[in-house]
Amino acid sequence: MLMEQTLQTLNALRLPGMATAFAEQQTSAAAMSLPFDERFAMLVDREHTWRENRRVTRLLREAKLKSSQACLEDVRYGGGRKLDKALMAQLGSCQWIRAHQNLILTGATGCGKTWLACALGNAACRQGLSVVYVRTPRLFEELRIAHGDGSFGKRLSSLAKTDLLILDDWGVAPLNQAERNDLLEVLDDRVGTRSTVITSQLPVEHWHAYLNDPTLADAILDRVLHAAHKLALVGESLRKPEKAKP
């Protein structure tokens, strides 16, 4: 009876991890033979683990990564991709995100830019950092709608609070004046305080011409390229079917 009351109290206090561990201890002779302080430490540790797992699950759900299963452990280093393992280990630590630096991923279609960006987003979520993935054209459409319904400021504020913003497919379509202005607003809120990953088929040296407005291009690129890591992916398309084994 006392055990049931304790379990009810733990659940009422929103300590489900501790409640589950307590119930398990009651049916384990090995656990019950341990000193009280060791058993209590095990309960606290289980609650901590439960909360951390729940937080990571929430962060991954909110990130909406296009490649939700992408992870750095599965990165392919062969095939002429010229990926530096030391650099990938550094990026995987997410210290660059904590230092509010950016990352530019460029390369041809199918070389794995989006997948790698999502793998880094996955790593960030698992280290307790908030992430948002969005295709750049879709972001502009969302911001256009936000201007119309009055939620633009709220949307900007939400993006500004995100530790890592992944802008995929940068440069796939020309920008109009409103989109250039919105892009500057998004990036200006993040410079020096948050990190941004940009993936693009367009080499960085062509970005100024792509933006097609010298004044805004200077302002936008200053915010993007300042303290940015640049990684140009090479090699054959990863979307090609593998050759049949002999």
VMD Tcl script that draws the C-alpha trace (Angstrom):
set ca {
  {0.00 0.00 0.00}
  {2.83 2.37 0.90}
  {4.51 1.63 -2.44}
  {1.34 2.55 -4.38}
  {1.02 5.82 -2.46}
  {4.67 6.65 -3.17}
  {4.23 5.94 -6.89}
  {1.10 8.12 -6.99}
  {2.96 10.93 -5.25}
  {5.94 10.72 -7.60}
  {3.64 10.84 -10.64}
  {1.67 13.71 -9.12}
  {4.98 15.58 -8.71}
  {5.70 14.86 -12.39}
  {8.63 12.57 -11.68}
  {7.77 9.64 -13.99}
  {11.37 8.55 -14.49}
  {11.87 8.28 -10.75}
  {8.52 6.52 -10.35}
  {9.43 3.87 -12.92}
  {12.84 3.31 -11.35}
  {11.28 3.05 -7.87}
  {8.82 0.41 -9.06}
  {11.67 -1.55 -10.64}
  {13.69 -1.40 -7.44}
  {10.86 -2.92 -5.45}
  {10.98 -6.05 -7.59}
  {14.78 -6.35 -7.69}
  {16.48 -8.12 -4.79}
  {19.85 -6.81 -5.96}
  {18.65 -3.20 -5.92}
  {16.94 -3.56 -2.54}
  {20.18 -4.87 -1.03}
  {21.98 -1.62 -1.84}
  {22.33 1.18 0.74}
  {19.59 3.82 0.68}
  {21.84 6.58 -0.66}
  {22.89 4.44 -3.65}
  {19.29 3.50 -4.43}
  {18.21 7.13 -4.14}
  {21.04 8.23 -6.46}
  {19.81 5.67 -9.00}
  {16.31 7.16 -8.81}
  {17.58 10.69 -9.35}
  {19.78 9.57 -12.25}
  {16.84 7.84 -13.93}
  {14.70 10.98 -13.66}
  {17.51 13.09 -15.12}
  {17.93 10.66 -18.04}
  {14.17 10.59 -18.67}
  {14.02 14.40 -18.84}
  {17.04 14.66 -21.12}
  {15.59 12.06 -23.50}
  {12.28 13.88 -23.54}
  {14.00 17.18 -24.27}
  {16.00 15.73 -27.16}
  {12.84 14.16 -28.60}
  {11.09 17.54 -28.44}
  {14.02 19.39 -30.02}
  {14.24 16.89 -32.89}
  {10.50 17.12 -33.48}
  {10.56 20.93 -33.55}
  {13.63 21.00 -35.83}
  {11.67 19.33 -38.66}
  {14.86 18.07 -40.28}
  {14.37 16.94 -43.87}
  {16.65 13.95 -43.28}
  {15.56 13.08 -39.76}
  {17.74 9.95 -39.58}
  {20.94 11.72 -40.69}
  {23.74 11.47 -38.14}
  {27.45 12.22 -38.21}
  {28.36 8.61 -37.43}
  {27.12 7.70 -40.92}
  {29.10 10.32 -42.86}
  {30.83 8.86 -45.92}
  {34.43 9.96 -46.21}
  {35.41 7.99 -49.33}
  {34.44 8.40 -52.96}
  {36.60 11.46 -53.53}
  {34.49 13.63 -51.22}
  {37.61 15.10 -49.57}
  {35.89 15.48 -46.21}
  {38.28 16.27 -43.39}
  {37.58 13.99 -40.42}
  {39.19 16.44 -38.01}
  {36.93 19.24 -39.25}
  {33.85 17.02 -39.03}
  {34.77 16.10 -35.45}
  {35.09 19.79 -34.65}
  {31.73 20.60 -36.22}
  {30.16 17.61 -34.45}
  {31.16 19.05 -31.08}
  {28.80 21.99 -31.82}
  {31.25 24.39 -30.20}
  {30.98 26.59 -33.30}
  {27.27 26.94 -32.58}
  {27.94 27.96 -28.99}
  {30.46 30.47 -30.37}
  {27.74 31.85 -32.72}
  {29.60 31.02 -35.91}
  {28.08 30.08 -39.28}
  {28.63 27.23 -41.72}
  {28.46 27.42 -45.52}
  {27.96 24.11 -47.38}
  {28.29 24.32 -51.17}
  {28.45 21.74 -53.92}
  {26.63 20.19 -56.85}
  {23.18 18.63 -56.64}
  {23.19 15.30 -54.84}
  {26.57 15.68 -53.14}
  {25.02 15.48 -49.67}
  {24.72 19.12 -48.55}
  {21.23 18.77 -47.11}
  {21.99 15.42 -45.47}
  {25.13 16.77 -43.82}
  {23.33 19.90 -42.62}
  {20.63 17.69 -41.08}
  {23.26 15.47 -39.45}
  {24.75 18.55 -37.81}
  {21.27 19.65 -36.79}
  {20.70 16.23 -35.24}
  {23.97 16.54 -33.29}
  {22.94 19.99 -32.06}
  {19.56 18.74 -30.82}
  {21.25 15.90 -28.95}
  {23.40 18.46 -27.19}
  {20.36 20.45 -26.08}
  {20.45 23.17 -28.76}
  {17.36 24.33 -30.62}
  {17.32 23.86 -34.39}
  {15.03 24.84 -37.26}
  {15.38 23.47 -40.80}
  {13.70 25.26 -43.68}
  {14.15 25.47 -47.42}
  {14.99 29.08 -48.24}
  {12.21 29.49 -50.87}
  {9.67 28.19 -48.37}
  {10.93 30.58 -45.70}
  {10.34 33.52 -48.03}
  {6.82 32.27 -48.70}
  {6.15 31.94 -44.97}
  {7.45 35.46 -44.35}
  {5.31 36.83 -47.20}
  {2.23 35.33 -45.59}
  {3.35 36.60 -42.17}
  {3.47 40.16 -43.54}
  {-0.13 39.76 -44.62}
  {-1.57 38.31 -41.42}
  {0.44 40.49 -39.03}
  {2.61 37.71 -37.59}
  {5.88 38.82 -39.20}
  {7.36 40.18 -35.98}
  {6.45 37.02 -34.07}
  {8.02 34.83 -36.75}
  {11.22 36.89 -36.74}
  {11.39 36.67 -32.95}
  {10.99 32.89 -33.08}
  {13.79 32.53 -35.64}
  {16.03 34.89 -33.66}
  {15.79 32.65 -30.58}
  {16.75 29.47 -32.46}
  {20.31 28.34 -31.74}
  {20.84 26.91 -35.23}
  {18.89 27.91 -38.34}
  {19.44 25.69 -41.39}
  {18.66 27.50 -44.65}
  {18.61 24.85 -47.37}
  {18.62 25.47 -51.15}
  {19.99 29.01 -50.99}
  {20.18 30.57 -54.46}
  {17.82 28.29 -56.40}
  {15.57 31.15 -57.53}
  {15.97 34.93 -58.03}
  {14.99 37.15 -55.11}
  {12.67 40.15 -55.29}
  {13.18 43.27 -53.22}
  {10.85 42.18 -50.41}
  {12.66 38.84 -50.07}
  {16.08 40.53 -49.92}
  {14.80 42.84 -47.18}
  {13.33 39.92 -45.23}
  {16.57 37.95 -45.56}
  {18.52 40.85 -44.10}
  {16.09 41.08 -41.19}
  {16.42 37.36 -40.41}
  {20.20 37.38 -40.57}
  {20.66 40.67 -38.74}
  {18.84 39.24 -35.71}
  {21.27 36.32 -35.63}
  {24.68 37.90 -36.23}
  {26.91 37.41 -33.19}
  {24.15 35.75 -31.17}
  {23.07 32.63 -33.07}
  {24.37 30.33 -35.82}
  {23.19 29.68 -39.35}
  {23.93 26.88 -41.81}
  {23.43 27.68 -45.49}
  {23.48 25.04 -48.23}
  {23.78 26.10 -51.85}
  {24.68 24.82 -55.29}
  {25.96 28.32 -55.99}
  {29.63 28.97 -55.13}
  {30.12 31.69 -52.52}
  {31.93 33.98 -54.98}
  {28.70 34.24 -57.02}
  {26.43 35.17 -54.12}
  {26.93 38.92 -54.43}
  {25.77 38.89 -58.04}
  {22.89 36.54 -57.16}
  {21.52 38.96 -54.56}
  {21.37 41.58 -57.33}
  {21.45 44.64 -55.08}
  {24.95 45.89 -54.22}
  {23.96 47.65 -51.00}
  {21.84 44.84 -49.56}
  {24.25 42.20 -50.85}
  {27.11 43.80 -48.93}
  {24.99 43.91 -45.76}
  {23.68 40.35 -46.11}
  {27.01 38.75 -46.96}
  {28.77 40.59 -44.16}
  {26.37 38.96 -41.72}
  {26.56 35.52 -43.34}
  {30.27 35.18 -44.08}
  {31.60 36.82 -40.92}
  {33.12 34.08 -38.73}
  {31.84 31.38 -41.08}
  {33.26 27.93 -41.74}
  {33.16 27.06 -45.46}
  {32.91 23.51 -46.71}
  {32.75 22.79 -50.46}
  {31.56 19.22 -51.07}
  {32.83 17.35 -54.10}
  {32.45 13.88 -55.59}
  {29.74 12.02 -57.48}
  {26.08 12.39 -56.63}
  {25.07 10.26 -53.65}
  {21.65 9.83 -55.24}
  {23.03 7.63 -58.02}
  {22.13 3.95 -57.54}
  {25.04 1.85 -56.39}
  {26.57 -0.42 -59.02}
  {25.58 -4.04 -58.75}
  {28.20 -6.12 -57.00}
  {29.84 -8.78 -59.19}
}
mol new
graphics top color blue
foreach p $ca { graphics top sphere $p radius 0.5 }
foreach p [lrange $ca 0 end-1] q [lrange $ca 1 end] { graphics top cylinder $p $q radius 0.2 }
display resetview
